[in-house]
């Protein structure tokens, strides 16, 4: 295996907020570019994102491996059912990719705020009917995507839409099946509840991009709860955080 695909070392130390009482739940949160753990944590405690995605492959591969290690560490401490992965902006994007590649125990939930799905169009094309010849459907039209989502898996040959999308993603990122730590408790994002929230006035990641991301995930049989918020830009709000808490509390 080439050095570019070797397992990355943890060069960035996470900001860890210790529990005030017994440690029984862990939430791993990723902030966006231009922010910091300290800046992002403080309020919690008290431009076209789909361009040039070919440049993101190595970073997403390494970030996914890093997140997988963090998740496995926390699962050992509190159990998979008490671990939540949460991200804002690019942190949301990285979290979604990491969980699309996840093949270990089922965590409690994935929460994304003001984010998107990197390589969405490529994954969409991988499950699009190759005989359709409809190039318009490959650029992200809502109607075309809804039509694609209504088709049976048999239209796409062997393998589900989710499997085809993830296989394409693995190839794009240069990740082989042998890189997975698969065991008898292995699970995929299809079994993990997802909440996605987005500000309607987001100037950095337009709300329509976030909605397309949610629709795409639903289309490959991922369970997604979507909420958008009037008057909110590229950040979270009290209403969004309240919805996240209600979402998590409502899970079995």
C-alpha positions as CSV (number, residue, x, y, z in Angstrom):
1,X,0.0,0.0,0.0
2,X,1.4,3.4,-0.9
3,X,2.2,5.9,1.8
4,X,-0.5,8.3,0.6
5,X,-3.1,5.7,1.6
6,X,-1.6,4.6,4.8
7,X,-3.5,5.0,8.0
8,X,-3.1,8.6,9.2
9,X,-1.6,9.5,12.6
10,X,-3.6,11.7,14.9
11,X,-1.8,15.0,14.5
12,X,-4.7,17.2,15.7
13,X,-5.7,16.9,19.3
14,X,-9.4,17.2,19.9
15,X,-10.9,19.6,22.5
16,X,-12.4,17.3,25.1
17,X,-15.0,18.6,27.5
18,X,-15.0,16.3,30.5
19,X,-18.4,15.2,31.9
20,X,-19.7,16.8,35.1
21,X,-21.1,13.5,36.3
22,X,-20.8,9.9,35.1
23,X,-19.6,9.6,31.6
24,X,-22.4,7.7,29.8
25,X,-22.8,9.6,26.4
26,X,-20.3,11.0,23.9
27,X,-21.0,13.6,21.2
28,X,-18.2,14.1,18.7
29,X,-18.6,17.5,16.9
30,X,-16.8,18.8,13.9
31,X,-16.7,22.5,13.2
32,X,-16.2,24.2,9.8
33,X,-13.1,25.7,8.1
34,X,-12.2,29.0,9.6
35,X,-13.4,28.1,13.1
36,X,-11.8,26.4,16.0
37,X,-12.8,23.9,18.6
38,X,-12.6,26.6,21.3
39,X,-14.6,29.1,19.3
40,X,-17.2,26.5,18.4
41,X,-17.6,25.0,21.9
42,X,-18.2,28.2,23.8
43,X,-21.7,29.1,22.5
44,X,-22.7,25.4,22.6
45,X,-21.8,25.2,26.2
46,X,-23.4,28.4,27.5
47,X,-19.0,29.2,-1.6
48,X,-19.9,26.7,-3.6
49,X,-19.0,23.6,-1.7
50,X,-19.5,21.1,-4.6
51,X,-16.7,22.6,-6.8
52,X,-13.2,21.1,-7.2
53,X,-14.1,18.0,-5.2
54,X,-11.3,16.0,-6.7
55,X,-9.0,18.0,-4.5
56,X,-10.8,16.8,-1.4
57,X,-10.2,13.0,-1.8
58,X,-7.0,12.6,0.3
59,X,-8.3,14.9,3.1
60,X,-11.6,13.1,3.3
61,X,-9.9,9.7,3.3
62,X,-7.6,10.7,6.2
63,X,-10.4,12.5,8.1
64,X,-12.7,9.5,7.8
65,X,-10.0,7.2,9.2
66,X,-9.4,9.7,12.0
67,X,-13.1,9.9,12.9
68,X,-13.5,6.1,12.8
69,X,-10.7,5.9,15.3
70,X,-12.4,8.5,17.6
71,X,-15.7,6.7,17.3
72,X,-14.2,3.3,18.1
73,X,-12.4,4.8,21.2
74,X,-15.7,6.3,22.5
75,X,-17.6,3.2,21.8
76,X,-15.3,1.3,24.1
77,X,-16.0,3.8,26.8
78,X,-19.8,4.4,26.6
79,X,-21.1,1.9,24.1
80,X,-22.1,2.6,20.5
81,X,-25.7,3.4,21.3
82,X,-24.5,6.4,23.4
83,X,-22.3,7.9,20.7
84,X,-23.4,10.8,18.4
85,X,-21.4,12.2,15.5
86,X,-22.3,15.9,14.8
87,X,-20.8,18.4,12.3
88,X,-21.3,21.9,11.1
89,X,-20.5,23.0,7.5
90,X,-17.4,21.1,6.3
91,X,-17.5,19.2,9.6
92,X,-21.0,18.0,8.5
93,X,-19.6,17.0,5.1
94,X,-16.7,15.1,6.6
95,X,-19.1,13.4,9.1
96,X,-21.4,12.2,6.3
97,X,-18.6,10.8,4.3
98,X,-17.1,9.1,7.3
99,X,-20.4,7.4,8.1
100,X,-21.0,6.4,4.5
101,X,-17.8,4.5,4.9
102,X,-18.6,3.2,8.4
103,X,-18.8,-0.6,8.9
104,X,-18.6,-1.0,12.6
105,X,-21.2,-0.9,15.4
106,X,-24.3,1.2,14.9
107,X,-24.0,4.5,16.7
108,X,-26.9,6.5,18.1
109,X,-27.2,9.2,15.5
110,X,-25.5,11.5,12.9
111,X,-26.3,15.2,13.1
112,X,-25.4,17.6,10.3
113,X,-25.8,21.4,10.4
114,X,-25.5,23.7,7.3
115,X,-23.6,21.0,5.4
116,X,-23.6,19.0,2.2
117,X,-22.5,15.7,0.7
118,X,-19.1,15.8,-1.0
119,X,-19.1,13.8,-4.3
120,X,-22.9,13.7,-4.3
121,X,-23.2,14.1,-8.0
122,X,-20.6,11.3,-8.6
123,X,-22.5,8.9,-6.3
124,X,-25.8,9.9,-7.9
125,X,-24.4,9.1,-11.3
126,X,-23.2,5.7,-10.1
127,X,-26.8,4.7,-9.3
128,X,-28.3,6.4,-12.3
129,X,-29.6,4.2,-15.1
130,X,-26.6,4.1,-17.5
131,X,-28.9,3.5,-20.4
132,X,-31.0,6.6,-19.9
133,X,-28.6,8.9,-21.7
134,X,-30.3,11.8,-19.8
135,X,-27.4,14.1,-19.0
136,X,-29.7,16.7,-17.5
137,X,-30.4,14.3,-14.6
138,X,-26.7,14.3,-13.6
139,X,-26.5,18.0,-12.7
140,X,-28.8,17.8,-9.7
141,X,-32.3,18.5,-10.8
142,X,-34.8,17.9,-8.0
143,X,-37.4,16.3,-10.4
144,X,-34.8,13.9,-11.9
145,X,-33.5,12.8,-8.6
146,X,-37.0,12.1,-7.3
147,X,-37.7,10.0,-10.3
148,X,-34.5,8.1,-9.8
149,X,-35.3,7.5,-6.1
150,X,-38.6,5.9,-7.0
151,X,-37.1,3.2,-9.1
152,X,-36.6,-0.3,-7.8
153,X,-33.1,-1.5,-7.0
154,X,-33.4,-4.1,-9.8
155,X,-33.1,-1.4,-12.4
156,X,-29.5,-0.9,-11.3
157,X,-28.5,-4.5,-11.5
158,X,-26.9,-6.3,-8.6
159,X,-26.4,-4.4,-5.4
160,X,-28.5,-1.8,-3.7
161,X,-28.4,1.9,-4.5
162,X,-26.6,2.5,-1.2
163,X,-24.0,-0.2,-2.0
164,X,-23.4,1.2,-5.5
165,X,-23.0,4.7,-4.2
166,X,-20.6,3.7,-1.4
167,X,-18.6,1.5,-3.8
168,X,-18.1,4.5,-6.1
169,X,-17.1,6.6,-3.1
170,X,-14.5,4.1,-2.0
171,X,-13.0,3.9,-5.4
172,X,-12.9,7.7,-5.7
173,X,-11.1,8.0,-2.3
174,X,-8.8,5.1,-2.9
175,X,-10.2,2.9,-0.1
176,X,-10.3,-0.8,-0.6
177,X,-12.7,-3.2,1.2
178,X,-9.7,-4.7,3.0
179,X,-9.3,-1.4,4.8
180,X,-12.5,-2.0,6.8
181,X,-12.6,-3.3,10.3
182,X,-15.7,-5.4,9.6
183,X,-16.9,-7.7,12.4
184,X,-20.1,-9.5,13.3
185,X,-21.6,-6.3,14.7
186,X,-20.8,-4.3,11.5
187,X,-23.5,-1.8,10.5
188,X,-23.9,1.0,7.9
189,X,-25.3,4.5,7.7
190,X,-28.6,2.9,6.5
191,X,-29.2,1.8,10.1
192,X,-28.3,5.1,11.7
193,X,-30.8,7.9,12.2
194,X,-29.7,11.2,10.6
195,X,-30.8,14.8,11.4
196,X,-29.9,17.6,9.0
197,X,-30.7,21.3,9.7
198,X,-29.9,24.3,7.5
199,X,-30.5,28.0,7.6
200,X,-32.6,29.3,4.7
201,X,-30.4,32.4,4.4
202,X,-27.1,30.4,4.4
203,X,-24.7,32.4,2.3
204,X,-21.8,29.9,2.3
205,X,-23.6,26.6,1.7
206,X,-27.0,27.5,0.1
207,X,-29.9,25.8,1.7
208,X,-30.8,24.1,-1.6
209,X,-27.4,22.3,-1.5
210,X,-28.2,21.0,2.0
211,X,-31.7,19.9,0.8
212,X,-30.2,18.1,-2.2
213,X,-27.9,16.3,0.2
214,X,-30.8,15.2,2.4
215,X,-32.8,14.0,-0.6
216,X,-29.8,12.1,-2.0
217,X,-29.3,10.3,1.3
218,X,-33.0,9.4,1.5
219,X,-32.8,8.2,-2.1
220,X,-30.1,5.6,-1.1
221,X,-32.3,4.4,1.8
222,X,-30.8,6.5,4.6
223,X,-33.3,7.7,7.2
224,X,-33.0,11.5,7.3
225,X,-35.0,14.1,9.2
226,X,-34.7,17.5,7.5
227,X,-35.4,20.9,8.9
228,X,-34.7,24.4,7.5
229,X,-34.8,27.6,9.5
230,X,-36.1,31.0,8.3
231,X,-33.8,34.0,9.0
232,X,-30.8,31.8,9.8
233,X,-27.4,32.0,8.0
234,X,-24.4,29.7,8.1
235,X,-24.6,28.8,11.7
236,X,-26.9,27.1,14.2
237,X,-29.7,28.6,16.3
238,X,-31.5,27.9,19.5
239,X,-34.4,26.4,17.5
240,X,-32.0,24.1,15.6
241,X,-30.3,22.9,18.8
242,X,-33.7,22.4,20.4
243,X,-34.8,20.2,17.4
244,X,-31.5,18.3,17.6
245,X,-32.2,17.5,21.3
246,X,-35.8,16.5,20.6
247,X,-34.6,14.3,17.7
248,X,-32.0,12.6,19.9
249,X,-34.5,12.2,22.8
250,X,-37.0,10.7,20.4
251,X,-34.7,7.8,19.3
252,X,-35.3,4.4,20.7
